[in-house]
Amino acid sequence: MSEDPKILTGLMERRALEAAFNELAEMSDAEQSRRRGERIAQHGDAALTLLLTKLDTDDPQLRGGLGQVALHLERDAVVAALRNVARSAQHTDHARLSALTILDRYLHETVDDELLTGLQDPEIIARESLAELGREMARSPYSIIEYLAQLSEQPPDVPYLILQALPALQPDPHLITLLRMLAQEPDPDVARKAIEQLGRVRDSAAARALASLSATLPDALAALAERNLRKLRMSGVAPVDADPAIEPWSAPPVTGRMLLSAVDPAGAQMLWFISPIDPTGRCRLLSIVIQDALGVIGCTDLRHVLAADLPPPRPDGFIHHIPRRTGRRTTPFLETRFTTGAQILREAIPWNWRSNSPPPPPYRLVNPSIWLEDDRADNADADAHEEPPIGVAPDGDPAILLQHPAFSGWRWRPTSPFAKPVRQQTNADETLLRLALEHFGPEERASYTRRLQTMGRWLALAGDAETAALAVAAATQLEELEPAASSFVIQLVKAGFELERPFYSTIGT
């Protein structure tokens, strides 16, 4: 008697699906895994049934593959099935954790307390999560950024659960990186616990982490990092160079070259740390953006830039004019020392902590490449942070600064409309100027004072002592005089008025 063709077809389909699911566990390429998951999901109910049998795993790569399959299955069906597994005590902790992980990470479903109850070990999620992170970072060290993004969406007690689970795991450079990242969280209690844990890890990776943290954290936490680093040093552990394959962010990006932009109209400044050129003609470009009163607002780590695409090296003080993305204008960049850029960055970081807004995760990850190298350069050169004097301002109106190319685009425009009507007045321009000056408040005065002082330093480093002195004179004028008495502010407001005349001419109507 022959077998039912439908049964044979079903068996063949299941064997093919079994093989396809097994291959998911071997795939390290994310795009390849996504495509395979999409193809498996085309089998519909058969794929869902088999997916549920594969949940009993602690392999993060297989879990990721299962998540890709789940993404492409009929949503209501897969969500309901995974919730049933997550809440059922009849399933193993691994199966329940896999279901929870897919619901949370891939399907972005809320994981409430009901789904978490009944797990045999309350720390199992933390331990499995950390083991998975370590394996993911072994394949892609930068995956920790996504991990922390997901962690930030969890309840406030989850970071403490993670910290509590860490000591039970085997020492791992990737988990030390996690501690370093947690030490830069806005919650000072989380940061403190992470630093203290680093101080108990007798490993050079922990020493490197503490050395970099002492340069980038607020004062109290920086002091704690320094104390724990001293304890490690006294026990014979030093922050020696890392293996770039494991900690690519710890590899020094540069041994001297630095490009520093002028301050733009928004108060932002770019710092480009550029590594030496490798035999293939490529280099690493670490670009950091800082902004007045905000601190670090952006960080991009480009590891394989063609050196030919960058300005050629020039002596310190040389100004490069680099085209902007629009191609219409250029941005002036100053060739200067690595330690000068690091010092400017060090002065900007406190703004992040004052506003309880830590620097963006990419900066928090790669900053050891700045601070460990800065310490090395500083020790090698006693005059590393010495800058040229600015001198005495020449006779002249500080307002002429706005005609200088380095101040291109500087103007002021109010953040809110003025309340007084001016439309019918014959001297509308003068009235608008007066109102604008009245609205140029203390925050603007302080901000432009800092910007001018920063530009004074930038111009001095460029060897333009006269314009540098004018910038400092304009900053002093802002500190000592009311806006209406400052020629620089008057010209700054007029520049905005000329450019934004439609905006101003309708104010108060």
C-alpha positions, 0 to 999 in steps of 0.5 A, spaced: 500 500 500 503 506 497 503 512 502 499 518 502 502 523 497 500 529 502 504 525 507 510 524 503 510 531 501 509 534 508 515 529 510 520 532 505 518 539 507 519 538 514 526 535 512 528 541 508 525 546 513 530 542 518 536 543 514 534 550 513 533 552 520 540 548 522 543 553 517 541 559 521 545 557 526 551 557 522 550 564 519 554 570 521 552 575 516 546 579 518 543 580 511 544 572 509 540 570 515 535 575 514 534 573 507 534 565 509 529 567 515 524 570 509 525 564 505 523 559 511 517 564 513 514 562 506 512 555 508 507 559 513 504 554 519 509 549 517 515 554 519 511 556 525 510 549 528 518 548 527 520 554 529 517 553 536 520 546 537 527 550 536 526 555 541 529 551 547 536 553 545 542 558 548 545 559 542 544 567 540 546 566 533 540 561 532 535 565 536 537 571 531 535 566 526 529 564 529 527 572 530 528 573 522 523 567 521 518 570 526 519 577 522 516 574 516 511 570 519 503 572 520 504 577 525 498 575 530 499 568 529 507 568 531 506 573 537 500 569 540 504 562 539 510 566 542 506 569 548 504 562 550 511 559 550 513 565 554 508 564 559 507 556 560 511 553 566 511 547 561 517 549 557 524 550 559 527 556 561 531 557 555 525 556 550 521 561 554 527 566 554 528 565 546 520 566 546 521 573 550 527 575 546 524 574 539 518 578 542 522 584 545 528 584 540 525 582 533 517 583 534 518 589 538 512 587 543 511 589 550 514 584 555 510 585 561 511 582 568 506 576 567 511 573 561 517 574 566 513 570 572 515 563 573 522 562 571 526 558 575 532 562 576 530 570 576 537 572 573 537 567 567 535 573 563 541 577 565 546 571 564 543 569 558 543 576 555 550 577 557 552 570 554 549 572 548 552 579 548 559 576 549 558 572 543 555 577 538 561 582 540 566 576 538 563 577 531 562 584 531 565 588 537 560 594 535 554 590 536 554 593 543 551 599 541 545 596 539 545 592 545 545 598 550 539 601 545 535 595 547 537 596 554 535 603 555 528 601 553 527 596 559 525 598 566 530 602 570 532 596 574 534 592 568 541 595 568 542 593 576 540 586 574 545 586 569 551 588 573 549 583 579 550 577 574 556 580 571 561 577 576 558 570 576 561 570 568 568 568 566 572 574 565 571 577 558 574 583 554 567 584 551 564 584 558 569 589 560 567 594 555 560 593 557 562 595 564 565 601 561 559 603 557 555 602 563 560 607 567 558 612 562 550 612 563 547 618 566 545 614 572 550 615 577 549 609 581 549 605 575 556 608 573 559 607 580 557 600 581 560 599 574 567 602 576 567 598 582 566 592 578 572 594 573 576 595 579 575 588 581 577 585 575 585 583 575 586 584 567 589 589 563 582 591 559 579 593 565 585 598 567 585 601 560 577 602 561 578 605 567 584 610 564 579 612 559 574 613 564 578 618 568 578 622 562 571 623 560 567 622 566 564 627 571 569 629 576 566 625 582 566 619 578 573 620 574 576 620 581 573 614 583 575 611 576 582 613 578 582 610 585 580 603 582 586 604 576 591 605 582 589 599 586 590 595 579 596 598 578 599 597 585 596 589 584 601 589 578 595 590 572 597 596 567 593 598 561 598 595 556 596 596 549 589 592 547 589 587 541 585 591 535 581 585 533 578 584 540 578 592 542 578 596 535 576 602 539 582 602 544 587 602 538 590 609 538 588 612 531 593 617 531 600 619 533 600 626 531 595 629 526 589 632 528 584 637 523 580 642 527 574 646 524 572 653 526 566 654 530 560 654 525 554 659 525 550 654 530 556 654 535 558 647 533 566 644 531 568 638 528 574 634 530 578 629 526 583 625 529 586 621 523 591 615 523 597 614 520 596 611 513 597 603 512 600 600 506 593 600 502 593 607 502 588 607 507 587 610 514 582 611 520 578 618 521 575 619 527 570 625 527 567 628 533 562 634 533 561 638 539 557 644 540 557 650 545 553 648 551 551 641 549 558 638 549 559 632 544 553 631 539 556 626 534 561 621 533 563 617 527 568 612 526 571 611 519 576 605 519 578 605 512 578 612 509 582 613 502 588 617 505 587 620 498 580 623 499 583 627 505 587 634 505 595 632 505 598 633 511 601 640 512 605 644 518 601 645 524 597 652 523 595 651 516 588 652 514 585 647 509 578 649 506 574 643 505 568 643 501 561 641 505 557 636 502 552 641 499 559 643 495 557 650 495 561 652 501 568 650 504 569 649 512 576 651 514 580 646 518 586 647 522 592 642 522 594 642 529 596 637 534 593 631 537 593 633 544 590 640 542 584 636 539 584 632 545 584 638 550 578 641 546 574 635 547 576 634 554 573 641 555 567 640 552 565 633 555 562 637 562 557 640 558 554 633 557 554 631 564 551 638 566 545 636 562 545 629 564 545 627 557 551 623 556 555 623 549 552 619 544 554 611 544 559 611 538 563 616 542 562 612 549 565 606 545 571 609 541 573 614 546 579 610 549 582 611 542 583 618 544 584 618 551 589 612 552 593 616 546 592 623 549 596 620 555 601 617 551 602 623 547 602 628 554 607 623 557 612 624 551 611 631 550 611 636 556 609 642 552 603 638 549 598 642 551 601 649 551 598 654 546 601 660 542 599 667 546 593 671 543 596 678 545 593 684 545 587 686 541 589 692 535 585 698 534 579 696 531 572 695 531 571 687 533 565 687 528 569 687 522 570 679 525 564 677 521 567 679 514 573 674 516 572 667 512 573 663 518 566 667 521 562 666 515 555 665 516 555 667 523 548 671 525 543 671 530 536 670 530 531 670 535 528 663 538 521 666 539 517 672 535 517 679 538 511 681 541 511 689 539 507 691 533 512 695 528 509 694 521 506 701 521 512 704 523 516 708 518 523 706 522 521 699 522 528 697 521 531 701 527 525 698 531 526 691 529 534 692 531 532 695 538 527 689 539 532 684 537 538 687 541 533 687 547 531 679 546 539 678 546 539 675 553 544 672 558 544 665 555 546 668 548 551 673 551 554 667 554 554 662 548 557 667 544 562 669 549 565 662 549 564 661 541 569 668 540 574 665 546 574 658 542 575 662 535 580 666 539 584 660 540 583 657 533 586 663 530 592 663 535 593 656 533 593 658 525 598 664 527 593 669 526 594 673 532 591 679 530 584 676 528 585 672 535 586 678 539 580 681 536 575 675 537 578 675 545 576 683 545 569 681 542 568 676 547 570 681 553 566 686 550 560 681 550 562 680 558 562 687 560 557 691 555 550 690 554 548 687 547 546 694 545 552 697 546 556 691 543 558 693 536 559 685 535 552 684 537 549 689 533 553 687 527 551 680 528 543 681 529 544 686 523 547 680 519 541 675 521 536 681 519 538 682 512 538 674 511 531 673 514 528 680 513 521 676 511 521 673 518 523 679 522 518 684 517 512 680 519 513 679 527 508 683 531 503 683 526 
